[in-house]
Amino acid sequence: MKTKKERIFYYDFLRAFAIIAVIICHVDYFFGPLTSTTQIIVQMTFHDIGRIGVPIFLMISGALLLNREYPDLSQFLKKRFVRIIYPFIFWIILILAQIYYYGGNPTYLWKVFIGEPSITWYFWVLIGIYLFLPILNSFVKEYGEKGLKYFLAIWFSIIILQTFNVYPLWTNLDLSYFAGYVGYPVLGYYLENKEFKLNNEKICILGVITLLISLSCFVYLNYINSTAIHSIYQNIPIVFMGLGLFISIKYADKLNKFKAIKDNFIGKSIISLSICSYGMYFSHVIVTKFLSYYNPHSNLMFPLMFIMIIFLSWLMPYILSKIPYVRTFSGI
């Protein structure tokens, strides 16, 4: 008989935060008119916090899936793809139907499907990550920590170049296998398994400081020049924001900072958001599109609108997961 796998709370916390962060990136237009510098900075900070979501999702994937035994490659790919493809097909049909209802033309619908003007781009990133993951897994198992440092050193060098829009340095210097989103799963696995010399409290504080400093830099650079940073999810501040959040939450859990909430309503809500996160990734597109027609354009009303969007985005996949034969497509 199979035993129920014990959940790791800080993964659930990070995953719940990540889906809320993703939603943040797509709802900040519900703010009212920005009439002061303070309001502009608050809105930009709110939006830039949302950028942490995608890196955190990918880092969790690496922490969970790398350095594992996968004796059957076809079974690994089948298991991974079934979990993401079936929900994608289900939700993309609903998303495209809604867009078509509101006047979307076939060309625009195709672009939404392939992820050009919409959040569906993340699905195609996942496809690429999962195709490459068995190769990364073998690399990590073979070379261990030294291999991780080697990979991350090259990846981070490319991130620096991409931050300032100077990658590639030369056309024929092709480092494509190290570039892009694939570094986040490797970073997540490294941070999950790295033994630091500092004690847990100091690492936790260091993570918080790293997060706050990198977020401040990101907001400042966007404020002075919205085009100053290239590659939205592949730049220095975003990498350190993800790194800072990951280690601060991990070590806060080690210090039992979440003990008081794990078994109450807050903890259960965090776990439920985590479980529903993939379905929410798609459902919030439908919810925000619908509510955009009832946008009060009020800064005072924004918190209520934001909470409503999160709740409805969670409710849709949650209800679908309770319907027989539909759970597979719900994203849960």
N, C-alpha and C positions, 0 to 999 in steps of 0.2 A: 504494500500500500504506500502511495506517495505521501510524504509529509509536506505540510505547508511550508514553503520557503519563508524564512524570517526576513522581514523588511528592514532595510537600513534607513533609519529616519533622516539622516542628513542628505541622503540621495533624494528622498521624497521632498524634503524641504527645498533643496536646490531645484528640483524639477518643477515644483509648484511655483517657486519664485520665477523660474525661467518662462513658464507659460504666461504668467501675469506680466512679465517684462515684454514678451512678444506682443501681447495685447496693448500694452502701453504705447508701443511704436505706432499703432494703427488707430488710436483713439484720441490723440492729443488735439486733433482738429475740433473736438467737442469743447475745447476751451472757448471762452467768450473772446471779444476783441481785446487784443493786447495793447494797452494804452500807456504803459510805462516800461522803463528798462527792467525794473524788478520783475514785472510779469513776464517779460520776454525771457529773462534768465531762468525763472521758475519753470516756464514751459519747456525751454531747451534742456534743463536739467532732468525734468521728468521724462522727456523723450529719450535723452541719452542714457538714462538708467535702463531703459527698455532695450538698448543695444546689447546688454549683457546676456539676454535670453538665448540666442542661437549658440554662442560659444559654450555656455553652460550645458546645453543639451548635448552638444558634441563631446564635451569633456566627460560627461557622465557615461556616454556610450563607450568611450575608450577605456574608462576605469572599469566598466563591467565586462567588456567583450575581449580585451586584449590579454595575451598570455594565458590563453585557454586551450584545452584540448579539443580540436575539431577533426576527428578521424574521418568524417565523411563531408567533403566539401559541398557536394550537392545538397545534402540535408541542411547544412549551415545556411547556404544561400536561400534555400526554399523557406526555411523557418523565418529568416530575417525579412525576406521580400513579402511573404504572406502577411506579416504583421503590419507592413506599411502600404502595400499595394492595394489590398482589398478596401481598406478605409479610404484611401485616396480616390479610387474609382467611385465609391459611393458618394463621398462629399463633393468631389469635383462636378458630378452630375447636378447636385443640388445648387452648387455655387454658379455654374454656368446657366442653369435654368433661371435662377434669380436675376442674373445679369441680362440674360436675353429678355426676360419679362420687363425689365426697366429700359430696354432699348439697345442693348449691346449688339453689335454687328458680328458676323462670322469671323472676320479678321481679328477683332478684339478678343473674341471668345478663344480663338486658337492661341493668342498671346498669353491669355490668362492660364490656359492649360499647360503651356510650357514654362510658365513662371516669369514672364518678362515684366508685366506691370502689376504683379500680385504676389502674395505670400507663398504661392505654390512652388516658387523657386527652391524652397527648402526641401521639398520632397525629392527633387532631382539631385540636390546635393547629397541627400541620404543614399540615393541609389549609387552614386559615385563612391561614397565612403564605404558602403557595404561591399561593393565589388572589389575594392582595394584592401579591405580589412583582413582577409585571410593571408595576404602577402605581408601586411604589417605584423600580423600575429606571429607568423613564422620568424620574421626579423627580430621581434622583441624576445621571443623564446630563445633564439640562437645567440643574441648578443647582449641581452640583459641591459643593465643600467648604462654601460658604456655605449651601447648602440642607441639607447634613448637620448643620451646627451649629444651624440653625434648627429642624430636626426634633428633634434630640437635646435641645435646650434645653427645648422644650415637653414632650417625653417625660420628661425627668428631673424637671421640675417636678411632673408628675403622679405620678411614682414617689415623690417626697417626700410628697405628699399621701396617697398610698395607704399609705405606711409607717405613717402615724399615723391611718389610717382616716378621712380627711376629704375624700376625693374621691368624687363631685364636690362642689365648694363650693356650687354651686347646680344644681338639677335641669336647668335650661335651658342651662347652660354645657356643651354637649356637645363633648368633645374625644376621642371614642371612637377616631377614626382615629389618634390619637397614643398612645393608652393601650395597655396590655397588653404581650404578648410581642413585638409587631412591632418594638419599639425595639432588641431585642438584635441582629437581623441588621444593622440600620443601624449600631449601635455597633461590631459586628465589622468591617464594611466600613471604617468610619472609622479604627479602630485599625490595620487592615491597611495603609492607604494614607497615613496621616498621617506627615508628616516632622517629627520632633521636633528641637528645637535642641540638646538634650543629647546626649552621646555614647552609644553603645550600652550600655556597661557601667553608666552611671548610670541609664539608663532601665530596664535589667534589675533593678537593685537597687531602684529606685523601685517597680517592679511587685511585687517580693517584699514590700516593706514595706507597700504598699497591701493586698496579699492578707492578710498576717498581722494588720494592724490591723483590717481590716473583719471578718475571721473572729473575732477576739477580741471585737469589739463584738457580733457576732451571737450568739456563745455566751453572753456575759455577759447580754445582754438576754433570751435564752431561759431562762437559769438563774434570773434573778430573777423573771421572769414569762413563762410560755410563751405568753401571749396579747398580750405587749407589742408584737410586730411583726405587722402584718396583711399579707396577700397574700404567701404563702410565697416566690414567685419574683419578686415585683415590689416590692422594698423597697431602701432605700439600701445596707445592708451587702452584699446579694447582688449588686447591680450592681457594686460596687467589688471584690468577691471575683472575679467573672468578669473584670472589667477588669484587675485585678492579675495574675491567672493568665495571661491571654491575652498581655499585653505581656511578662511575665517569661519565658515559654517562647519567644515569638517572638524576643526579643533574646538569649536564651541560645543559641538556634540560630545567630543572626547572629554570635555570639562563638565559634562552634564548640565549645560546651560538650558537644554530643552526638556529636562526631566519633568518640570512642572506642567508642560503642555502636551506631552506625548500621548497621554491617555484621556485627555478631555476633548471638548468640542473643537478647540483650535487644532489640536494634533490630528484628530480624525478628519477635519476639513482639509488640512495640508495633505494628508495621505490621499484623500479622494481627488483633490486637484491634480496630484501627481499621477494617479492612475488614469484620470481622464484627459491628461495633457495633450496627447496626440490628437484625440478627437476634438478637443477645444481649439487646437491649432487651426483646424478647418472651420469649425462651427462659428468661431468668432467673426469670421469674414461675413457670414450670412447675417449674424446679429448686428454688427456695426453698420452694414449696408442698410438694413431695415430701419435701425434707429436713427440713421443719418437724416432721414426724412422728418424726424421729430426732434431734431437737434435744437435745444433751447438757446444755444450760443451764450451761455452764462457761466462765468467762472464759479459762481456760487452753486450752480446746479451740477457742475462737472463731477464732483465726487460721487453724487448719486447716480449719474449716468455711467460712470466708470464701474461702480459696484454692480449696477444692473447688467452691464455688458458681461462682466466676469461671471455673474450668477447664471445668466441665460446661456452663455457659452458652455458652462459646465453642465447645465441641466439637459441640454439637447443630447449629447453623447451618453450621459448617465441614464436617461430614460430609454434610449435606443438599446443600451447594453442589457436592459432588463427584458427585452422582447426576444422570444425564441427565434433562432436563425438569423437575427439581425446583429447580434453582439459582435460577430466577426467583422462587420462593416462599420461598427460604431467608433473604432479607434481606441477601444479599451481592452 
